[in-house]
Amino acid sequence: MAPTTVSRTLYRLHGVAPTREAMYDALDHDYLSALGAELHTPDGLGVPAVYLTCGMEQDEAGWCEQMARTTGIPVTEAVRRTAALLLLAVDGQVYAIGCGQGYRLIPEQLKDKRFGLSFAIREIDPTLVRGAVSGILGQARTDISLVPNGAPVPALGLSDHTRIVRSLGGYLNDAPLTRTLKGRAGGFTVLGGCGLRLPLGVEPADLVSDIRQIARACTERLPHQDLEFVEHIVPVKDVTVLTELERALDDQLGLPANGRIAETVPFDHLRNDAEAATYRTRINSDGSFESDAFDLGYVLGRVRYLPSGSRLEALKSGTVKLLRERRRRSAPDDVIATVGTLRWIEATVSLGSHVFCLLDGEWYEFGTAYLASLHSEVQRLFAPVPSVVLPAWPRGMSETPYNKKTARTVGWEDWVVLDCKTIPNPAKPSDQIEICDFLTQDDTLVLVKQARGSGALSHLYNQARVAVEVLYDSAGARANFAQRVHSASDGRRTLPYDFLPKRLVLAIHLKTGAELTPDSLFGFSQITLAQTAKALAARGVSLEVVGISAAGSAADDGLADAA
């Protein structure tokens, strides 16, 4: 039976009118002519469409000449690659699908570079992220995370307010696409960055329907709560600020190297960068410079002595060609990609107390996403329906009597009370560590604290981090904790000696009597709480925060501190 879907990469193009003429005019005709591309106008899709195909032929592969010199054996082998590009307009928006080398026929400046990512953060399962590509502002560094079986977002360490996520891959479940409606049952993988790679319908009506569903998801759905941080960092749009930044960068380009300009690799060309054997840079010259890798020194040297006001323009008009082979006369097929020179540099510029970073051709301000990211991170720690509900805290009662009261409320058969039951500190055995106040029936660690200010909560957060770290890093601590649980439960609960916690709950009562919410937390505590959650997530431990409401006085309840 013929397959109903096939994996393709879908691009969304901007600045192209949804007509056949406009779609064709937007392409690089000189490049298409050099490749001998053929133009077709399909009618069966039911929407305006342009289809181009070509074969990229070479009489002799690039390795033949070099290997003949190495081995003394002349061999000639031909190379033929193929390319197809389908442009189609659906509901006024132009999309592109490349087959084979067809993606190379799409001009770089037309691609919506966040299209695939926009879909991914709304549709993939945030608990089963398979991979990510990200960069950190000001570090000229690209991080690639691969988790074939999938992992929760926090485990990948992505939710940093200085980190720009450019690509996400993960599982898609129950999406109303052809793969789900007509194909195999179960989830499937999606990779979203500049383009969106996923199974798309083969039949015309199915393909158009899939594109409509994808567009609907991008415009009508909110990002998953665990992935919304991706949209917190956005490029600077203020024209006045952009003008000042460009003027400052132009001035900086005229100075000797000072470490504020570094080389980087455009996010959507990581694969091309790995494949390239030669880089052909053309900047402020009719000629070109060839090197084994992008040469930042050459680029800066070409623009440094230009007149003020023209240096940045030279970078913008310069190009870097990535070539598949190094040989005297390259063929059109040797060119993997042509990328603007500006996208190969990362620069840091200050305007007064504000610090900005140029990354992948766009400007970002440090710190603008911090508050939005902080609020989002803290908000996620408060579940709509708490997994743990503790009794109200009587006024005037201290922590130990309250924990005893709680144990009687929830039942000794379910929870193990570990308040004040410590284990030796593996770093200094003469000291003691309290791991938690309670261990629930599903092995969740529960830490209880009443607080009037941020100091008490900082102590609580530190206790949580230390508890998790010693259990993960010390075999002795794990064994001692398992023994402590066994004795504290009178032998009813037995933990394996290799026990590692997966969940931790912070149960907090505010002495002010206020209801515990992200907004009622003290400002400093919000920051340290978010940092604690990240540290625990890096260990694979999820964190939840629950509030403990206020009750009447301890004396009224017959539960005074002496109890």
C-alpha positions in Angstrom: 0.0 0.0 0.0 1.4 3.4 -0.9 2.3 5.6 2.1 -0.1 8.5 2.8 2.6 10.7 4.3 6.3 11.3 3.8 8.8 13.3 6.0 9.4 16.7 4.5 10.8 20.1 5.7 8.2 22.9 5.4 9.3 26.5 5.3 7.2 29.6 5.6 8.3 32.5 3.4 7.7 36.2 4.2 7.6 39.1 1.8 6.2 37.0 -1.1 2.8 37.6 -2.6 0.6 34.5 -2.9 0.7 34.4 -6.7 2.6 32.2 -9.1 4.3 35.2 -10.7 5.4 36.6 -7.4 6.6 33.2 -6.1 8.8 32.7 -9.2 10.1 36.2 -9.2 11.3 35.9 -5.6 13.8 33.1 -6.6 17.4 33.6 -7.7 17.0 33.2 -11.5 20.8 33.3 -12.2 21.3 30.4 -9.9 18.4 28.5 -11.3 19.7 29.1 -14.8 23.2 27.9 -13.9 21.6 24.7 -12.6 19.4 24.2 -15.6 16.2 24.2 -13.5 12.9 23.5 -15.2 9.7 25.4 -14.2 6.4 23.6 -13.8 3.0 25.0 -12.9 0.9 22.3 -11.1 -2.8 22.7 -11.1 -3.9 19.7 -9.0 -3.2 21.3 -5.6 -6.1 23.6 -5.7 -3.9 26.6 -4.6 -1.4 28.7 -6.5 1.8 26.7 -6.9 5.2 26.7 -8.6 7.3 23.6 -9.0 11.0 23.6 -10.0 13.2 20.6 -10.7 16.8 20.1 -11.7 19.7 17.7 -11.9 23.1 18.8 -10.7 25.7 16.9 -12.7 29.5 16.9 -12.6 31.6 14.8 -14.9 34.2 14.3 -12.2 33.7 14.1 -8.4 35.8 16.6 -6.4 37.8 13.8 -4.7 39.0 12.3 -8.0 41.9 14.7 -8.6 43.2 14.6 -5.1 43.0 10.9 -4.7 44.8 10.4 -8.0 47.7 12.4 -6.6 47.6 10.4 -3.4 47.4 6.9 -4.9 48.8 7.4 -8.4 45.7 5.8 -9.8 43.6 8.1 -12.0 39.9 7.4 -11.5 37.0 9.5 -12.9 33.6 9.1 -11.3 30.6 11.3 -12.2 28.2 12.9 -9.7 24.6 13.6 -10.1 22.4 15.2 -7.4 18.8 16.1 -7.8 16.7 19.0 -6.5 13.0 19.9 -6.4 11.3 22.9 -4.9 7.5 23.3 -4.5 6.2 26.8 -3.7 2.5 27.0 -2.8 0.3 29.7 -1.4 -2.3 28.5 1.2 -4.7 31.1 2.6 -2.6 34.0 1.5 0.7 32.7 3.0 3.5 31.2 0.8 5.2 28.0 1.9 8.1 26.0 0.4 9.0 22.3 0.4 12.4 21.1 -0.9 13.3 17.6 -2.0 16.9 16.4 -2.3 18.9 19.6 -2.7 15.8 21.6 -3.2 16.2 23.6 0.0 19.2 25.3 -1.5 16.9 26.9 -4.1 15.1 28.9 -1.4 16.7 32.4 -1.0 17.9 32.8 2.6 16.3 36.2 3.2 12.8 34.8 2.4 12.7 32.2 5.2 10.8 32.8 8.4 13.5 31.7 10.8 11.2 31.0 13.7 8.4 29.2 11.9 9.2 25.6 12.8 10.2 26.6 16.3 6.9 28.4 16.8 5.0 25.2 15.9 7.2 23.0 18.1 6.8 24.9 21.3 3.0 24.7 20.9 2.6 21.1 19.8 5.4 18.8 21.0 5.2 17.0 24.3 7.3 19.0 26.7 8.0 15.9 28.7 9.5 14.1 25.7 11.9 16.6 24.1 14.4 14.7 21.9 16.8 17.4 21.1 17.5 21.2 21.1 19.9 23.7 19.6 20.5 26.9 21.6 22.9 29.7 22.1 23.7 31.9 25.1 23.9 35.6 24.6 27.4 37.0 24.7 29.2 33.7 24.7 29.4 33.0 20.9 28.5 29.4 21.8 26.1 26.9 20.4 24.8 24.0 22.5 23.3 20.9 21.0 21.4 18.5 23.2 20.3 15.0 22.0 18.1 12.7 24.0 16.8 10.0 21.7 14.2 8.6 24.2 13.0 12.1 25.1 13.4 14.1 28.3 11.4 16.8 30.2 12.4 20.4 29.3 14.0 21.2 32.6 16.4 18.2 32.2 17.9 19.8 29.1 18.7 23.0 31.0 17.1 25.3 28.4 15.0 27.7 30.5 17.7 30.3 31.0 16.8 33.9 30.4 20.0 34.5 28.4 19.6 31.4 26.2 18.0 31.6 22.8 16.5 28.3 21.6 16.6 27.9 17.8 15.5 24.4 17.3 13.5 21.8 19.2 12.7 18.2 18.4 10.2 16.0 20.2 7.1 13.8 20.0 3.7 15.0 18.6 0.6 13.2 19.8 -3.0 13.4 18.6 -2.4 16.2 16.1 -5.2 16.4 13.4 -2.7 15.8 10.6 -2.7 13.2 7.8 -0.2 11.0 9.7 -2.6 10.7 12.6 -5.8 10.6 10.6 -4.8 8.2 7.8 -1.4 6.9 8.8 0.0 4.8 11.6 -1.4 5.1 15.1 0.7 6.7 17.9 2.9 9.7 18.2 5.7 10.7 15.8 8.7 13.0 15.9 8.8 16.6 14.8 11.8 18.9 14.4 11.1 22.7 14.4 13.6 25.4 13.8 13.8 27.7 10.7 11.9 24.9 8.9 9.5 22.3 10.2 10.3 18.7 9.5 7.5 16.2 10.0 5.4 13.7 8.0 3.2 15.6 5.5 0.4 14.3 3.3 1.4 13.1 -0.1 -2.0 13.6 -1.8 -2.7 17.3 -2.8 -5.7 17.7 -0.5 -3.9 16.1 2.4 -0.8 18.3 2.0 -2.9 21.5 1.9 -4.9 20.4 4.9 -1.8 19.7 6.9 -0.4 23.1 6.1 -3.7 24.7 7.3 -3.6 22.8 10.5 0.1 23.8 11.1 -0.8 27.5 10.5 -3.8 27.2 12.8 -1.6 25.8 15.6 0.9 28.7 15.2 -1.7 31.4 15.3 -4.4 30.1 17.6 -2.6 28.0 20.3 -0.5 29.3 23.2 2.9 27.7 23.8 3.1 24.9 26.3 3.7 26.3 29.7 7.0 24.5 30.0 8.1 26.0 26.6 6.7 29.5 26.7 10.1 30.8 27.9 11.3 30.3 24.3 9.3 33.4 23.2 10.5 35.6 26.1 13.7 36.6 24.4 12.7 38.7 21.3 14.8 40.8 19.0 15.0 44.6 19.5 12.3 46.3 17.3 12.7 50.0 18.3 14.0 51.8 15.2 15.7 54.5 17.2 17.6 51.9 19.4 18.5 49.9 16.3 20.0 53.0 14.6 22.1 53.7 17.7 23.3 50.1 17.9 24.3 50.0 14.3 26.2 53.3 14.7 28.0 52.0 17.8 28.9 48.7 16.0 30.2 50.6 13.0 32.5 52.6 15.3 33.6 49.4 17.0 34.5 47.8 13.7 37.0 50.6 13.2 38.9 49.7 16.4 41.6 47.0 17.0 40.2 43.7 18.2 39.0 44.0 21.8 37.1 40.7 22.3 33.6 42.2 21.9 33.3 40.8 18.4 33.5 37.0 18.0 32.8 34.5 15.3 29.8 32.2 15.4 27.9 29.8 13.1 24.4 30.7 11.9 22.0 28.4 13.7 20.3 27.1 10.5 23.6 26.3 8.9 25.2 24.0 11.5 24.8 21.0 9.3 26.2 22.9 6.3 29.1 24.2 8.4 30.1 20.6 9.3 29.9 19.5 5.6 31.8 22.4 4.1 35.5 21.9 3.0 36.1 25.5 1.9 34.7 28.9 2.9 34.8 31.6 0.1 34.4 35.0 1.7 33.7 38.1 -0.4 33.6 41.5 1.4 34.4 44.9 0.1 36.1 43.4 -2.9 35.4 42.0 -6.4 37.6 39.0 -5.5 37.2 36.4 -2.8 39.2 34.8 0.0 39.2 31.1 0.5 39.9 29.4 3.9 39.3 26.1 5.7 37.0 27.8 8.1 35.3 31.1 8.5 38.1 33.7 9.1 37.0 36.5 11.4 40.4 38.2 11.3 40.1 38.5 7.5 36.6 40.0 7.7 37.5 42.5 10.4 40.6 43.5 8.5 38.7 44.2 5.3 36.3 46.6 7.1 38.5 48.2 9.8 40.0 50.9 7.5 36.8 51.8 5.7 35.3 55.3 6.3 33.1 55.6 9.3 29.5 54.8 8.5 30.4 52.3 5.7 31.9 49.4 7.8 28.7 47.8 8.9 27.2 48.2 5.4 30.2 46.3 4.0 29.5 43.4 6.5 25.8 43.4 5.5 26.6 43.2 1.7 29.4 40.6 2.2 28.8 36.9 1.6 30.3 33.6 2.7 29.9 30.6 0.4 30.3 27.2 1.9 31.7 24.8 -0.7 31.6 21.0 -0.7 35.0 20.6 -2.3 38.2 22.4 -2.6 39.3 22.6 -6.2 40.5 25.1 -8.7 37.2 25.5 -10.7 34.1 24.9 -8.7 30.8 23.8 -10.2 27.4 25.3 -9.1 26.7 22.0 -7.3 29.8 22.6 -5.1 28.0 25.5 -3.3 26.3 24.2 -0.2 25.0 27.6 0.9 25.6 31.3 0.6 25.2 33.3 3.8 25.5 37.0 4.6 28.7 37.8 6.4 27.0 39.6 9.3 25.4 36.4 10.4 28.8 34.9 11.1 29.7 37.4 13.9 28.4 38.0 17.4 29.0 41.4 18.9 28.4 43.0 22.3 27.5 46.8 22.4 26.6 49.0 25.3 24.3 52.0 25.2 24.7 53.6 28.6 23.8 51.0 31.2 22.0 48.8 28.6 23.9 46.0 27.1 23.0 44.4 23.7 24.2 41.4 21.8 24.1 41.0 18.0 23.4 37.3 17.3 22.5 35.7 13.9 21.9 39.2 12.4 19.5 40.3 15.2 19.9 42.5 18.2 18.9 41.3 21.7 19.1 43.2 25.0 20.4 41.5 28.1 18.0 41.2 30.9 14.7 42.1 29.1 13.4 38.5 29.4 14.5 38.1 33.0 11.4 39.2 34.8 9.0 37.5 32.3 11.1 34.3 32.5 11.3 34.5 36.3 7.5 34.9 36.7 6.8 32.1 34.3 9.3 29.7 36.1 7.8 30.4 39.5 4.3 30.2 38.3 4.9 26.7 36.9 5.9 25.4 40.4 2.4 26.1 41.7 0.1 23.3 40.4 -3.6 24.2 39.8 -4.5 21.2 42.0 -1.7 20.6 44.6 -0.5 17.0 44.7 -0.1 17.3 48.5 -2.6 19.0 50.8 -1.5 19.7 54.4 -3.7 20.7 57.3 -4.1 24.4 58.3 -1.3 25.7 60.5 -2.6 26.9 64.0 -1.4 30.3 65.1 1.5 30.1 67.5 2.5 26.6 66.7 6.1 25.8 65.8 7.3 23.4 63.2 7.9 20.2 65.1 4.4 20.0 66.8 2.8 20.9 63.4 4.6 18.0 61.7 3.4 15.7 64.4 -0.2 17.0 63.9 0.2 16.5 60.2 1.4 12.9 60.6 -1.7 12.1 62.6 -3.9 13.8 60.0 -2.5 12.1 56.9 -2.1 8.7 58.7 1.1 7.0 59.8 0.4 4.2 57.3 0.9 6.5 54.4 3.7 8.9 55.3 7.0 8.4 57.1 7.8 11.3 59.5 11.4 12.3 59.3 11.4 15.7 61.0 14.5 16.0 63.1 15.7 12.5 62.0 19.0 13.2 60.4 21.8 11.4 58.6 25.6 12.0 58.8 26.9 14.7 56.4 29.1 12.8 53.9 31.4 15.9 53.7 31.8 16.0 57.5 30.3 13.0 59.4 30.3 14.8 62.7 27.6 17.1 61.3 24.1 16.0 60.5 21.7 16.6 57.6 17.9 16.5 57.6 16.8 15.2 54.2 13.1 16.0 54.6 10.2 16.2 57.0 8.0 13.6 55.3 8.4 10.8 52.8 5.0 10.2 51.1 3.7 6.9 49.9 5.0 7.5 46.4 8.5 8.4 47.7 8.1 12.2 47.3 10.3 14.2 49.7 8.2 16.9 51.5 9.9 19.8 53.3 7.8 22.0 55.6 8.6 25.6 56.6 6.8 28.6 58.1 8.3 31.9 57.2 8.0 35.6 57.9 10.7 36.7 55.5 13.0 35.6 52.7 15.7 34.3 55.1 13.7 31.3 56.3 12.7 30.4 52.7 16.4 30.7 51.6 17.2 28.1 54.3 14.4 25.9 53.0 15.6 26.1 49.4 19.2 25.3 50.5 18.0 22.3 52.4 16.2 21.0 49.3 19.3 21.4 47.2 21.6 19.8 49.7 19.2 16.9 50.3 19.0 16.1 46.6 22.7 16.6 46.0 23.9 14.3 48.8 21.5 11.6 47.8 22.6 11.8 44.2 26.4 12.1 44.9 27.0 10.0 48.0 26.4 6.2 48.2 26.8 6.5 52.0 24.1 9.1 52.3 21.7 6.9 50.2 22.4 3.9 52.5 22.0 6.0 55.7 18.7 7.6 54.4 17.3 4.1 53.5 18.1 2.9 57.0 16.6 6.0 58.6 13.4 5.5 56.7 13.2 1.9 57.8 13.7 2.7 61.5 11.4 5.8 61.5 8.6 3.7 60.0 9.1 0.9 62.5 10.0 -1.4 59.6 6.9 -0.7 57.5 8.8 1.1 54.7 11.9 -0.1 53.0 13.8 2.0 50.4 16.4 0.4 48.2 20.0 1.5 49.0 20.3 3.1 45.6 17.2 5.3 46.1 17.2 8.6 44.2 14.3 11.0 44.6 12.3 12.2 41.6 9.9 14.6 43.2 10.2 17.2 46.0 7.5 19.3 47.5 8.1 22.5 49.5 5.1 23.1 51.8 5.2 26.7 53.0 3.1 28.6 55.6 3.5 32.4 55.6 3.4 33.8 59.1 1.7 36.9 57.7 -1.4 34.8 57.1 -1.4 35.6 53.4 -2.2 32.9 50.9 0.9 31.5 49.3 1.0 32.4 45.6 3.8 33.3 43.2 2.9 37.0 43.8 2.8 36.8 47.6 6.3 35.3 47.8 8.9 37.8 48.9 10.8 39.2 45.9 14.2 37.8 46.7 12.6 34.4 47.4 11.1 34.3 43.9 14.6 34.6 42.4 16.1 31.9 44.7 13.2 29.6 44.2 13.6 29.7 40.4 17.3 29.0 40.8 16.5 26.1 43.1 14.0 24.6 40.7 16.7 24.7 37.9 19.3 23.1 40.1 16.9 20.3 41.0 15.7 19.8 37.4 19.3 19.4 36.3 19.4 16.3 38.6 16.1 15.0 37.2 14.0 16.1 40.2 10.8 18.0 39.8 9.8 20.6 42.3 6.3 21.6 43.4 5.4 24.4 45.9 2.2 24.2 48.0 0.8 26.6 50.5 -0.3 25.8 54.0 -3.2 28.0 55.2 -3.6 29.6 58.6 -5.9 28.2 61.3 -6.9 29.4 64.8 -4.5 29.4 67.7 -2.7 26.3 68.9 -4.3 26.6 72.3 -7.8 26.6 70.7 -6.9 23.4 68.9 -5.3 21.8 72.0 -2.0 21.6 70.1 0.3 23.9 72.0 4.0 23.9 71.3 4.6 21.5 74.3 2.5 18.8 72.6 
